[in-house]
Amino acid sequence: MNLYKLIKILAIVLSLVGAGFFLYILIQGNEQVQNTGEGVDWFITIAYITLLLAILFVLFFVIKGILSGNIMKTLVPLGAFLVIIAISYGLADGSEVTLSNGTVISSTQSKWIGTGLYTFYMVAGIAIASMILSEINKIRK
């Protein structure tokens, strides 16, 4: 049995178990679940297991792909992404912020939040621009 079939079977089993716990929570009723939390713990555990397995499989296949293929095809986009993060870090404002509930966000936290937002905007802009350019090239041909 190859790895693809094993992962597919594991995904189906985890999906069925998660769906079963979801139905169990629905059957219990909203008030019962809110008062006792019964069934939620297992549902969250399945979600954590699924997330962990997804991360492990992604890391496994990424490392396998890097080692079996041309490493430059992997390192160039990774370097470009790191450059985008560095530019975003430079653009981000690192001022202390007080929220409406009185919680204070430190300047370091504010700087990293801004970095994440700027990185998202840049990557989203690049993705949108590449889709538009791809469509323009299709129209030309």
Backbone as JSON Lines, residues from 0, in Angstrom:
{"i":0,"aa":"M","n":[0.86,-1.17,0.0],"ca":[0.0,0.0,0.0],"c":[0.9,1.22,0.0]}
{"i":1,"aa":"N","n":[0.66,2.13,-0.94],"ca":[1.52,3.31,-0.98],"c":[1.05,4.37,0.02]}
{"i":2,"aa":"L","n":[1.88,5.37,0.2],"ca":[1.65,6.39,1.21],"c":[0.38,7.2,0.94]}
{"i":3,"aa":"Y","n":[0.09,7.44,-0.33],"ca":[-1.1,8.22,-0.69],"c":[-2.37,7.53,-0.2]}
{"i":4,"aa":"K","n":[-2.46,6.23,-0.42],"ca":[-3.65,5.5,0.02],"c":[-3.76,5.49,1.55]}
{"i":5,"aa":"L","n":[-2.63,5.36,2.23],"ca":[-2.63,5.36,3.68],"c":[-3.11,6.71,4.23]}
{"i":6,"aa":"I","n":[-2.62,7.79,3.65],"ca":[-3.04,9.12,4.09],"c":[-4.52,9.33,3.79]}
{"i":7,"aa":"K","n":[-4.96,8.87,2.65],"ca":[-6.37,9.01,2.28],"c":[-7.27,8.25,3.25]}
{"i":8,"aa":"I","n":[-6.89,7.04,3.61],"ca":[-7.68,6.25,4.57],"c":[-7.67,6.92,5.94]}
{"i":9,"aa":"L","n":[-6.52,7.43,6.37],"ca":[-6.42,8.13,7.65],"c":[-7.3,9.38,7.65]}
{"i":10,"aa":"A","n":[-7.32,10.11,6.56],"ca":[-8.16,11.31,6.46],"c":[-9.63,10.96,6.53]}
{"i":11,"aa":"I","n":[-10.04,9.88,5.88],"ca":[-11.44,9.45,5.91],"c":[-11.83,9.03,7.32]}
{"i":12,"aa":"V","n":[-10.96,8.28,7.99],"ca":[-11.26,7.83,9.36],"c":[-11.39,9.03,10.3]}
{"i":13,"aa":"L","n":[-10.45,9.96,10.24],"ca":[-10.52,11.13,11.1],"c":[-11.74,11.99,10.78]}
{"i":14,"aa":"S","n":[-12.1,12.08,9.51],"ca":[-13.3,12.83,9.13],"c":[-14.55,12.19,9.7]}
{"i":15,"aa":"L","n":[-14.63,10.87,9.62],"ca":[-15.81,10.18,10.16],"c":[-15.89,10.31,11.67]}
{"i":16,"aa":"V","n":[-14.75,10.2,12.36],"ca":[-14.75,10.36,13.82],"c":[-15.15,11.79,14.19]}
{"i":17,"aa":"G","n":[-14.61,12.77,13.49],"ca":[-14.96,14.17,13.75],"c":[-16.43,14.44,13.47]}
{"i":18,"aa":"A","n":[-16.95,13.87,12.38],"ca":[-18.37,14.04,12.07],"c":[-19.24,13.38,13.13]}
{"i":19,"aa":"G","n":[-18.79,12.23,13.64],"ca":[-19.53,11.55,14.7],"c":[-19.6,12.4,15.96]}
{"i":20,"aa":"F","n":[-18.49,12.99,16.36],"ca":[-18.5,13.85,17.54],"c":[-19.33,15.12,17.3]}
{"i":21,"aa":"F","n":[-19.29,15.63,16.07],"ca":[-20.11,16.79,15.74],"c":[-21.59,16.46,15.87]}
{"i":22,"aa":"L","n":[-22.0,15.31,15.34],"ca":[-23.4,14.89,15.48],"c":[-23.75,14.67,16.94]}
{"i":23,"aa":"Y","n":[-22.85,14.11,17.72],"ca":[-23.08,13.9,19.15],"c":[-23.34,15.23,19.86]}
{"i":24,"aa":"I","n":[-22.54,16.24,19.5],"ca":[-22.74,17.56,20.1],"c":[-24.08,18.14,19.68]}
{"i":25,"aa":"L","n":[-24.44,17.97,18.41],"ca":[-25.73,18.47,17.94],"c":[-26.9,17.77,18.63]}
{"i":26,"aa":"I","n":[-26.78,16.46,18.83],"ca":[-27.84,15.7,19.48],"c":[-28.0,16.11,20.94]}
{"i":27,"aa":"Q","n":[-26.9,16.4,21.62],"ca":[-26.95,16.8,23.02],"c":[-27.75,18.07,23.23]}
{"i":28,"aa":"G","n":[-27.71,18.94,22.28],"ca":[-28.44,20.2,22.39],"c":[-27.53,21.31,22.86]}
{"i":29,"aa":"N","n":[-27.92,22.5,22.51],"ca":[-27.11,23.68,22.77],"c":[-26.92,23.92,24.26]}
{"i":30,"aa":"E","n":[-28.0,23.86,25.04],"ca":[-27.9,24.15,26.47],"c":[-27.09,23.09,27.21]}
{"i":31,"aa":"Q","n":[-27.26,21.82,26.85],"ca":[-26.51,20.74,27.5],"c":[-25.01,20.92,27.27]}
{"i":32,"aa":"V","n":[-24.64,21.25,26.04],"ca":[-23.22,21.42,25.72],"c":[-22.67,22.66,26.42]}
{"i":33,"aa":"Q","n":[-23.43,23.75,26.44],"ca":[-22.95,24.96,27.11],"c":[-22.8,24.76,28.61]}
{"i":34,"aa":"N","n":[-23.72,24.02,29.22],"ca":[-23.67,23.83,30.67],"c":[-22.59,22.84,31.1]}
{"i":35,"aa":"T","n":[-22.44,21.75,30.35],"ca":[-21.51,20.7,30.78],"c":[-20.25,20.62,29.93]}
{"i":36,"aa":"G","n":[-20.31,21.09,28.69],"ca":[-19.17,20.96,27.79],"c":[-18.96,19.53,27.32]}
{"i":37,"aa":"E","n":[-19.96,18.69,27.5],"ca":[-19.85,17.27,27.18],"c":[-19.69,17.07,25.67]}
{"i":38,"aa":"G","n":[-18.69,16.33,25.28],"ca":[-18.44,16.03,23.88],"c":[-17.51,16.99,23.19]}
{"i":39,"aa":"V","n":[-17.37,18.18,23.74],"ca":[-16.53,19.18,23.1],"c":[-15.05,18.82,23.22]}
{"i":40,"aa":"D","n":[-14.66,18.23,24.36],"ca":[-13.26,17.88,24.57],"c":[-12.76,16.91,23.5]}
{"i":41,"aa":"W","n":[-13.55,15.9,23.19],"ca":[-13.15,14.92,22.17],"c":[-13.12,15.56,20.79]}
{"i":42,"aa":"F","n":[-14.05,16.45,20.53],"ca":[-14.11,17.13,19.25],"c":[-12.86,17.98,19.05]}
{"i":43,"aa":"I","n":[-12.45,18.68,20.1],"ca":[-11.24,19.51,20.03],"c":[-10.0,18.64,19.91]}
{"i":44,"aa":"T","n":[-9.98,17.5,20.61],"ca":[-8.84,16.58,20.51],"c":[-8.68,16.06,19.09]}
{"i":45,"aa":"I","n":[-9.78,15.69,18.45],"ca":[-9.72,15.23,17.05],"c":[-9.21,16.36,16.15]}
{"i":46,"aa":"A","n":[-9.64,17.58,16.41],"ca":[-9.17,18.71,15.61],"c":[-7.67,18.9,15.78]}
{"i":47,"aa":"Y","n":[-7.18,18.79,17.01],"ca":[-5.73,18.92,17.24],"c":[-4.95,17.8,16.58]}
{"i":48,"aa":"I","n":[-5.45,16.58,16.65],"ca":[-4.78,15.45,16.01],"c":[-4.73,15.65,14.5]}
{"i":49,"aa":"T","n":[-5.84,16.1,13.93],"ca":[-5.89,16.34,12.48],"c":[-4.93,17.44,12.09]}
{"i":50,"aa":"L","n":[-4.88,18.52,12.86],"ca":[-3.96,19.61,12.57],"c":[-2.51,19.14,12.66]}
{"i":51,"aa":"L","n":[-2.19,18.37,13.7],"ca":[-0.83,17.86,13.87],"c":[-0.44,16.95,12.7]}
{"i":52,"aa":"L","n":[-1.34,16.05,12.32],"ca":[-1.04,15.16,11.19],"c":[-0.86,15.94,9.9]}
{"i":53,"aa":"A","n":[-1.7,16.95,9.68],"ca":[-1.57,17.76,8.47],"c":[-0.22,18.47,8.44]}
{"i":54,"aa":"I","n":[0.19,19.02,9.56],"ca":[1.49,19.71,9.62],"c":[2.63,18.72,9.39]}
{"i":55,"aa":"L","n":[2.55,17.55,10.02],"ca":[3.61,16.55,9.84],"c":[3.71,16.08,8.39]}
{"i":56,"aa":"F","n":[2.56,15.81,7.75],"ca":[2.59,15.36,6.36],"c":[3.1,16.46,5.43]}
{"i":57,"aa":"V","n":[2.71,17.69,5.68],"ca":[3.2,18.79,4.85],"c":[4.71,18.91,4.99]}
{"i":58,"aa":"L","n":[5.2,18.88,6.23],"ca":[6.65,18.96,6.43],"c":[7.38,17.8,5.78]}
{"i":59,"aa":"F","n":[6.82,16.59,5.91],"ca":[7.44,15.42,5.31],"c":[7.56,15.57,3.8]}
{"i":60,"aa":"F","n":[6.45,15.95,3.14],"ca":[6.48,16.05,1.69],"c":[7.3,17.24,1.2]}
{"i":61,"aa":"V","n":[7.34,18.32,1.98],"ca":[8.18,19.46,1.6],"c":[9.65,19.06,1.66]}
{"i":62,"aa":"I","n":[10.04,18.42,2.76],"ca":[11.44,18.0,2.89],"c":[11.8,16.96,1.84]}
{"i":63,"aa":"K","n":[10.88,16.03,1.57],"ca":[11.11,15.02,0.54],"c":[11.27,15.68,-0.83]}
{"i":64,"aa":"G","n":[10.43,16.67,-1.11],"ca":[10.51,17.37,-2.39],"c":[11.79,18.18,-2.52]}
{"i":65,"aa":"I","n":[12.22,18.79,-1.42],"ca":[13.46,19.57,-1.46],"c":[14.65,18.67,-1.72]}
{"i":66,"aa":"L","n":[14.69,17.55,-1.02],"ca":[15.85,16.67,-1.15],"c":[15.89,15.92,-2.48]}
{"i":67,"aa":"S","n":[14.72,15.66,-3.08],"ca":[14.7,14.9,-4.32],"c":[14.8,15.78,-5.56]}
{"i":68,"aa":"G","n":[14.5,17.05,-5.44],"ca":[14.48,17.92,-6.61],"c":[15.6,18.94,-6.59]}
{"i":69,"aa":"N","n":[15.41,19.96,-7.38],"ca":[16.36,21.06,-7.46],"c":[16.14,21.98,-6.27]}
{"i":70,"aa":"I","n":[17.13,22.09,-5.42],"ca":[16.98,22.87,-4.2],"c":[16.86,24.36,-4.49]}
{"i":71,"aa":"M","n":[17.4,24.83,-5.6],"ca":[17.31,26.25,-5.95],"c":[15.87,26.66,-6.25]}
{"i":72,"aa":"K","n":[15.07,25.73,-6.8],"ca":[13.67,26.04,-7.08],"c":[12.89,26.25,-5.79]}
{"i":73,"aa":"T","n":[13.38,25.76,-4.7],"ca":[12.74,25.95,-3.4],"c":[13.3,27.15,-2.68]}
{"i":74,"aa":"L","n":[14.62,27.34,-2.75],"ca":[15.25,28.4,-1.97],"c":[14.97,29.8,-2.51]}
{"i":75,"aa":"V","n":[14.81,29.94,-3.83],"ca":[14.56,31.27,-4.4],"c":[13.21,31.83,-3.93]}
{"i":76,"aa":"P","n":[12.1,31.09,-4.03],"ca":[10.84,31.64,-3.5],"c":[10.87,31.85,-1.98]}
{"i":77,"aa":"L","n":[11.56,30.97,-1.27],"ca":[11.69,31.13,0.18],"c":[12.45,32.42,0.5]}
{"i":78,"aa":"G","n":[13.52,32.67,-0.23],"ca":[14.28,33.91,-0.05],"c":[13.45,35.14,-0.39]}
{"i":79,"aa":"A","n":[12.65,35.04,-1.47],"ca":[11.77,36.16,-1.84],"c":[10.75,36.43,-0.74]}
{"i":80,"aa":"F","n":[10.22,35.37,-0.15],"ca":[9.25,35.53,0.94],"c":[9.9,36.17,2.15]}
{"i":81,"aa":"L","n":[11.13,35.77,2.46],"ca":[11.85,36.39,3.57],"c":[12.14,37.87,3.32]}
{"i":82,"aa":"V","n":[12.41,38.22,2.06],"ca":[12.6,39.63,1.7],"c":[11.31,40.41,1.91]}
{"i":83,"aa":"I","n":[10.18,39.82,1.54],"ca":[8.88,40.47,1.75],"c":[8.64,40.68,3.24]}
{"i":84,"aa":"I","n":[8.96,39.68,4.05],"ca":[8.79,39.83,5.5],"c":[9.7,40.93,6.04]}
{"i":85,"aa":"A","n":[10.94,41.01,5.55],"ca":[11.86,42.05,6.01],"c":[11.36,43.44,5.62]}
{"i":86,"aa":"I","n":[10.85,43.58,4.41],"ca":[10.29,44.87,3.98],"c":[9.08,45.22,4.84]}
{"i":87,"aa":"S","n":[8.23,44.24,5.1],"ca":[7.05,44.46,5.93],"c":[7.44,44.88,7.34]}
{"i":88,"aa":"Y","n":[8.47,44.26,7.88],"ca":[8.94,44.61,9.22],"c":[9.43,46.06,9.24]}
{"i":89,"aa":"G","n":[10.09,46.48,8.17],"ca":[10.56,47.86,8.09],"c":[9.42,48.86,7.97]}
{"i":90,"aa":"L","n":[8.34,48.48,7.3],"ca":[7.2,49.37,7.13],"c":[6.29,49.44,8.35]}
{"i":91,"aa":"A","n":[6.31,48.4,9.16],"ca":[5.37,48.31,10.28],"c":[5.68,49.34,11.36]}
{"i":92,"aa":"D","n":[4.6,49.87,11.95],"ca":[4.72,50.84,13.03],"c":[4.78,50.1,14.36]}
{"i":93,"aa":"G","n":[5.72,50.45,15.2],"ca":[5.88,49.76,16.47],"c":[5.47,50.61,17.65]}
{"i":94,"aa":"S","n":[4.27,51.17,17.6],"ca":[3.84,52.0,18.71],"c":[2.93,51.22,19.65]}
{"i":95,"aa":"E","n":[3.0,51.56,20.92],"ca":[2.19,50.89,21.93],"c":[0.72,51.28,21.73]}
{"i":96,"aa":"V","n":[-0.19,50.29,21.85],"ca":[-1.6,50.53,21.61],"c":[-2.4,50.07,22.82]}
{"i":97,"aa":"T","n":[-3.36,50.91,23.24],"ca":[-4.26,50.53,24.32],"c":[-5.61,50.19,23.71]}
{"i":98,"aa":"L","n":[-6.09,48.98,23.98],"ca":[-7.37,48.54,23.44],"c":[-8.52,49.1,24.25]}
{"i":99,"aa":"S","n":[-9.74,48.94,23.74],"ca":[-10.91,49.5,24.41],"c":[-11.18,48.85,25.77]}
{"i":100,"aa":"N","n":[-10.73,47.61,25.96],"ca":[-10.95,46.95,27.25],"c":[-9.82,47.23,28.25]}
{"i":101,"aa":"G","n":[-8.88,48.08,27.88],"ca":[-7.8,48.45,28.79],"c":[-6.52,47.65,28.61]}
{"i":102,"aa":"T","n":[-6.54,46.63,27.8],"ca":[-5.35,45.82,27.55],"c":[-4.36,46.62,26.71]}
{"i":103,"aa":"V","n":[-3.11,46.53,27.07],"ca":[-2.07,47.26,26.35],"c":[-1.29,46.28,25.48]}
{"i":104,"aa":"I","n":[-1.16,46.64,24.21],"ca":[-0.33,45.86,23.28],"c":[1.02,46.55,23.21]}
{"i":105,"aa":"S","n":[2.06,45.8,23.51],"ca":[3.41,46.39,23.54],"c":[3.85,46.81,22.15]}
{"i":106,"aa":"S","n":[4.9,47.58,22.1],"ca":[5.4,48.04,20.82],"c":[5.94,46.89,19.97]}
{"i":107,"aa":"T","n":[6.53,45.89,20.61],"ca":[7.03,44.73,19.88],"c":[5.89,43.93,19.27]}
{"i":108,"aa":"Q","n":[4.85,43.69,20.07],"ca":[3.69,42.97,19.56],"c":[3.03,43.75,18.43]}
{"i":109,"aa":"S","n":[2.93,45.07,18.59],"ca":[2.33,45.92,17.56],"c":[3.15,45.86,16.27]}
{"i":110,"aa":"K","n":[4.47,45.85,16.43],"ca":[5.35,45.79,15.24],"c":[5.14,44.47,14.49]}
{"i":111,"aa":"W","n":[5.05,43.34,15.21],"ca":[4.87,42.05,14.55],"c":[3.48,41.9,13.96]}
{"i":112,"aa":"I","n":[2.47,42.48,14.6],"ca":[1.12,42.46,14.03],"c":[1.11,43.24,12.71]}
{"i":113,"aa":"G","n":[1.73,44.41,12.73],"ca":[1.84,45.2,11.51],"c":[2.62,44.47,10.42]}
{"i":114,"aa":"T","n":[3.68,43.78,10.84],"ca":[4.47,43.0,9.88],"c":[3.61,41.93,9.22]}
{"i":115,"aa":"G","n":[2.82,41.24,10.03],"ca":[1.94,40.21,9.47],"c":[0.92,40.78,8.5]}
{"i":116,"aa":"L","n":[0.36,41.92,8.84],"ca":[-0.63,42.54,7.95],"c":[0.01,42.99,6.64]}
{"i":117,"aa":"Y","n":[1.15,43.69,6.74],"ca":[1.82,44.13,5.52],"c":[2.25,42.95,4.65]}
{"i":118,"aa":"T","n":[2.74,41.88,5.3],"ca":[3.13,40.69,4.53],"c":[1.92,40.11,3.8]}
{"i":119,"aa":"F","n":[0.8,40.02,4.51],"ca":[-0.42,39.5,3.88],"c":[-0.82,40.38,2.69]}
{"i":120,"aa":"Y","n":[-0.81,41.7,2.87],"ca":[-1.2,42.59,1.78],"c":[-0.28,42.45,0.58]}
{"i":121,"aa":"M","n":[1.01,42.35,0.82],"ca":[1.97,42.22,-0.29],"c":[1.79,40.89,-1.03]}
{"i":122,"aa":"V","n":[1.68,39.81,-0.28],"ca":[1.53,38.5,-0.91],"c":[0.2,38.42,-1.66]}
{"i":123,"aa":"A","n":[-0.86,38.98,-1.07],"ca":[-2.15,38.99,-1.75],"c":[-2.07,39.83,-3.02]}
{"i":124,"aa":"G","n":[-1.41,40.98,-2.96],"ca":[-1.26,41.82,-4.14],"c":[-0.47,41.12,-5.24]}
{"i":125,"aa":"I","n":[0.59,40.43,-4.85],"ca":[1.38,39.69,-5.84],"c":[0.54,38.57,-6.47]}
{"i":126,"aa":"A","n":[-0.26,37.88,-5.66],"ca":[-1.1,36.81,-6.19],"c":[-2.15,37.36,-7.16]}
{"i":127,"aa":"I","n":[-2.79,38.46,-6.79],"ca":[-3.79,39.06,-7.66],"c":[-3.16,39.55,-8.95]}
{"i":128,"aa":"A","n":[-2.0,40.2,-8.84],"ca":[-1.31,40.7,-10.03],"c":[-0.9,39.54,-10.95]}
{"i":129,"aa":"S","n":[-0.43,38.45,-10.38],"ca":[-0.02,37.32,-11.22],"c":[-1.23,36.68,-11.91]}
{"i":130,"aa":"M","n":[-2.39,36.64,-11.24],"ca":[-3.6,36.11,-11.89],"c":[-4.04,37.02,-13.03]}
{"i":131,"aa":"I","n":[-3.98,38.33,-12.8],"ca":[-4.37,39.27,-13.86],"c":[-3.42,39.16,-15.04]}
{"i":132,"aa":"L","n":[-2.12,39.12,-14.79],"ca":[-1.14,38.98,-15.88],"c":[-1.31,37.67,-16.62]}
{"i":133,"aa":"S","n":[-1.62,36.61,-15.9],"ca":[-1.86,35.32,-16.54],"c":[-3.05,35.39,-17.48]}
{"i":134,"aa":"E","n":[-4.1,36.05,-17.03],"ca":[-5.3,36.19,-17.89],"c":[-5.02,37.08,-19.09]}
{"i":135,"aa":"I","n":[-4.24,38.14,-18.91],"ca":[-3.88,39.01,-20.03],"c":[-3.08,38.24,-21.06]}
{"i":136,"aa":"N","n":[-2.15,37.39,-20.61],"ca":[-1.35,36.59,-21.53],"c":[-2.22,35.58,-22.27]}
{"i":137,"aa":"K","n":[-3.23,35.03,-21.59],"ca":[-4.15,34.1,-22.27],"c":[-4.96,34.81,-23.33]}
{"i":138,"aa":"I","n":[-5.39,36.02,-23.05],"ca":[-6.18,36.8,-24.01],"c":[-5.33,37.14,-25.23]}
{"i":139,"aa":"R","n":[-4.07,37.5,-25.01],"ca":[-3.18,37.83,-26.14],"c":[-2.99,36.65,-27.07]}
{"i":140,"aa":"K","n":[-2.9,35.45,-26.51],"ca":[-2.67,34.27,-27.34],"c":[-3.97,33.86,-27.95]}
